[in-house]
Amino acid sequence: MQELPSFDTWTSGFLFAVAMGVFLFIILMAKKNRRNYPIAFLILSFSGVLFSYVLFWTRYNTQIPYFNTFQFIGYYSSGPLLYLYLLKLHNKEMRFFYLHFALAFLSIALTIIIWSQHLFNYNLTLDKIFVFLSNYIFIIIHLVLYLVLMLWFIKKNNSVKTEYQKIRYNWVKVLIALYSLFLLSYISYYILINFSFFNNQWDYMISISMSMAIYMIGYFVYREPQIFDGEFFTKLFLPTENKDDNFEDDLINEFYNNLVNFIETEKPFKDNELRLAHLADKVGYSTHLLSKIINNKSGKNFNNFINEYRLLEAEKLLISDNNDHSVKTIYFDVGFNNKVTFYKVFKKKHNCTPTEFKKSKHL
């Protein structure tokens, strides 16, 4: 007698992971950072892979066959999507975009046809396409091909002349390591399945490893600004030489005065994409030294330190009689990335909105 479809603790947990993946996709898309869109879609596609697994394990795939091809979309898009992200991180364009995603688009087309067959009740033979896309050897070759492509890319772009390049290089290596874990987990399934001890628990553990790899990539990309600001995983991403050295007070004061003079003169804070590593390159300090100087002398982290200068600049523009400076767009002119952050820090300092502040100064 055939068992009825049902969930257990494992499959319920994986279904929750699918929901978290969709939630993470929405968060990354909501940030409206186009450079992170490939990772957002990577998370979404892998959530589809995991969802198709859940349907298979629970035997709901026989009752809901519409999602069985989701795994192929994930497998054939994961490599190109991460590769596309690396290119965007280095401000490069992907050549032959549609060729890279051809198999992913074919998988999407297959899914749409299957859905339409059930919706409009017609039959179209798709066995050859299904067999082609589901061939695990071909999937492994595709995944390995993009791993090699990314390794070749990082070898070709391994310049670490500036502090920003150092952090970016280490950051890319971490992402590739996580992708390698995803690939290793997939390959291990087809190796272990040949042994007698292999059971559903092993299958689940492999899926956990794959899930961890993909969702960690998504989480790290979500925290990317903190990584490049030197506020996240400092030991991993930032140089730590001379960490325990005691800087003389007068030397720290001299460095800090030079920093303040540079900021007030050149106003680098107006750059909406300014990061700690960028500023370190501009003033000629190491990222670690600059971070230590800012923390010790100002008592603030990098973001708060820079935002103070942005607020001062905003105040000057609000007080001036120049009508060219609109309150609605002034946040961008002084270096803030979004209006919400600007209003939040402004209200925290002045206990009023920028509009109210401007009115009070022109009474």
N, C-alpha and C positions, 0 to 999 in steps of 0.2 A: 504494500500500500504506500502510495506516494505521500511524503510528509507535507503538511500544510506550511505555507510561508509564515515565518515568525522571526522576531528579533530576539537577540540575547544581549548580554551586557556589552560584549565586544562590538557588535554591530550597532548598538545604540550609541556607543561612544564614538564610533566612526561617523555616524550620521550627524552627531553634534559637531564633529570636526568639519564636516561638509558645510554646515551652517556657519561655523566660524570663518571658513574660507570665503564664503559669499559676503559675510560681514566685513572681512578684511579687504576684499575687492572694492566694496562700496566706500570704505574709508580712504583707500588709496586714490580712487577716482575723484572723491570729493575734495581732495587736496589740490586738484587741478594742476598738478605738476606733470606736464606731458612726458617728461623724461621717465617717470615712474609708471606710465601706462602699460608698458610691456610686462612688468612684474605683476601689475594688477590683473591682467588677463592670464598670466601664468598661474596665479593663485586660483582664478575662476576655472580655468581649464582643468587644473589638477583636482579641484573640488568635484568636477564632473567625473574624473577618473575614479575617485574614491566613492562617489555615489553609485557608479555602475558596479563597483566591487560589492557595495552593501546590498544592492539588488540581487547580485549573484549569490552571496552568502546566505541571504534570507530567503532565496528562491522566489522572490517577487519579480525577477527578471522574466519569468514565463508569463506573468500576468501583466507586467508593464514593460514591454519590449522596446519602448521608445527611446530608452536611455542607454542601451547596450553599446552603442557606438561612441558614447562620450569618452570612453577611455582612449580611443584612437585619436580623437581631437587633442587630448592632453599629451599623449606620447609624441605626436608629430608637431606639436606647437611649442613644447617646453624648451627644446634646444634653440630654435629660432628666436623665441621671445627673450630668453636670457642673453643671447648673442646680440639682439637688437638693443637691449638695455646697456650692454657694455659699449656698444658703438655710440649711443647717445651720451653716455657718461664721458666719452672722449670727444664729444662734439663731431662725430662722423656720421655719414649717411649709409644706410644699408643698400648696397647695389643688388639688383635683381630681387627686389622685395617679394614679388609674387612667386618667384621660383623657390625661395626659401620656405614659403608657407603653402606650397602647392599641395602637399599631402594632407596638411591640416584642413585646407579648403575642400579637398576631396572628401575628407571625413565628415565635414559639416554638410556638404551636399548629400552624402549618403544618409545622414541623419534626417535631413529635410525630406528626402524621398520616402524614407521609412515612415515618417510621421504622416506624410500626405497619403500614403497607401492605406494606412489605418483610418484616416479621416474621410477619404473619398472612395474607399473600398475598391481599389484596383490592384492588380498584381503585376510586378515588374521584377524579373530575375536579376538579383544583385549578388549572387553567390560568389562569382569570380572576384568582384571588387572587395567583398567582405573577407574572403580568404587571403587576398593580397594584403589588405590593411592589417589583418589580425596576425600575420606571420611574425612570431616573436623574434626570430632571427633578423628579419628586416627591420623591426623596431629597434633592436639593440644596435644594429649597424647605423641607423639614423641617429640614435642618441650618442653613440661613440663618435660619429662624424662631427657632431657639433661640439663635443668636448675637445676634440683635436683642433677644431677651428678656433675655439676660444683660447686654448693654450697657445696656439700659433699667434693669435692676436695679442695676447698679453706679453708674449716674448718680443713681439715687434714693437710694442708700445710700453716698454718697461723703464722709460726714463724716470729717474728720481732726482732730478736736479733741484726741484723746489719742494717745499714742505707739502704743498697740496698734492703734488705728484706722488710723493712718498705714501701719503695716506690713501690716495686713490689706488695705487698699485697693491697695497696690502688689502684694501677693501675688495678689490676684484678677485684676489686670490682666495679670500674667504668665500665669496659667492661661487667660484668655480669648485671649491672643495665641497660645498653643500650640494651642488649639482652632481658631483662625482659620487656622493653618498646616495643620492637618488638613483643614479645609474647602477651602482653596485647592488643596491637593494633589489632592483628589477632583475638583474642578471642572476643574483643568488637564488631567486625563486625557481628559475628553470634548471638550476644545478641541484638544489636541495630536493626538488620534487621527485627526483629519481631514487631517493633513499627511502627505506622502509619507515624510518622514524618521522618522516614528514607528515604533518597533519594540519588542521585548520589553524591551530595556535601558531605554528610556524608562519603560515600565510599571513596571519594577523600581525605578527611581529615585523615581517618584511614591510607590510603596509604602514606600520607605525614609523619605521625608519624613513620610508619615502615621504610620509606626511610631515615628519619633523623637518626633513631637508627643505621641502618646498615652503612650508609655513614659516620656517626660520628665515628663509630668503625674504619672504614678504614682510616679516616683522622687522628685519634689519633695514630693509629699504624704507619702511615707515619711519625708522629712527635715523635715517641717513643724515639729516641736518645736524643732529647731535654728534654723529660720528665725525663729520667734517668740521664741527666746531670744537672737537676735542673734549666733549663732555660725556662720551659714552664709550665704554670699553677702552679706556685710556691706555692701559698696559698693552693692549693688542694692537692698536692703531697708531699710537704716538711714540716717537722716539723717547727713550727713558734715560739716555745717558746723562750723567751728572745729576741724577735725581736727588741724591742725598747731599750734594754739595751745599755749603752754606754761603749764600751770596752776601757780600758786605752791603750794609744799608746804603752807603753812599753810591755804590754801583747800581743797586736797584733803583735808587732815586734818579740817577742819571738816565738809566734806560727808560724809566717811566716818564720822565720829563721829555725825552726825545719822542716817545710814543705820543704823548698828549700834543706836543708841538706839531707832529706830523698830521694827526687827526684833525686838529683845528685849522691847519693850513690847507691840507689837501682834501679834507672831507671825504675820506673813503667810505664812510658810513652811508653815503647816498647810493652806493651800489646795493641793489636789492638782493643780490646773490652773495654778498660778502660773507666769508667764512674765516675762522681763526687762521687756517692755513694760508688763505689769500693775504690777510693782513700781515702775517709773519713774513711772507715773501716780500711785501712792500717795504717793511721797516728793517729787514735784514736780520731778524731774530729767528731762532728755532721755534717751532710750535710749542714745545715744552716750556722753553724760557718765557715766551710771550704769555702763555697761560698763567705761569707762576707770577709774573710781574703784575698782571691784571688782578689776579686773585688777592695777592698780598697788599697791593697799594690801594685798590679801589674797594676791596671787600665784596666784589661782585663777580659773577661769571661773565663769560664773553658776551653773551646775548644781552644781558642787563646793562653791561658797560657800554656797548654800542648803542643800545636803545636810548640811553640817557642823552647821547649826542643827537640822536634823531629827534628826540623830544624838544631839545633846545632849539634845533633848527626849525621845527614845526612852530614853536612859540614865536620865533622871529617872524616867520611868514604870516602867522595869524595876526600879529600885532601890526604888521605893515599895512599901509593903505592900498597896496597893489591889488587890484581886483583880479589880476591874472591867476592868483593863487586861490583856487576853490577849495573850500573845506572838504568837499567830497573826494577830491583827488590829491590833497596835500600829503596824505600818508605815503603815497608812492613817490612823490617828489623828494621826500626826506629819507627814503630807504626802506620803509616798511613793505613787507610783501603783501599784506592783506589789511583791510580796513578794520576787521574785528580786533586784531592784535593791537593796532594803533589806538583805537578807542579804549581798549582795556587798560593799557599802560598809561595813557593820558589821564583817564578818569582816576586811576589809582594815585597819580601824583597831584592832580589839581582838584579832585572831587567834583569835577564837572566835565561836560563834553567839550570837544574843540569848538563847536558852534557857540556854546554858552561862554566859553573863555574869550572868544573873539568879540562877542557882544559887550562883555564886561570891560574890555580894553578900549572900546570905541564909544563909550557913553559920554 
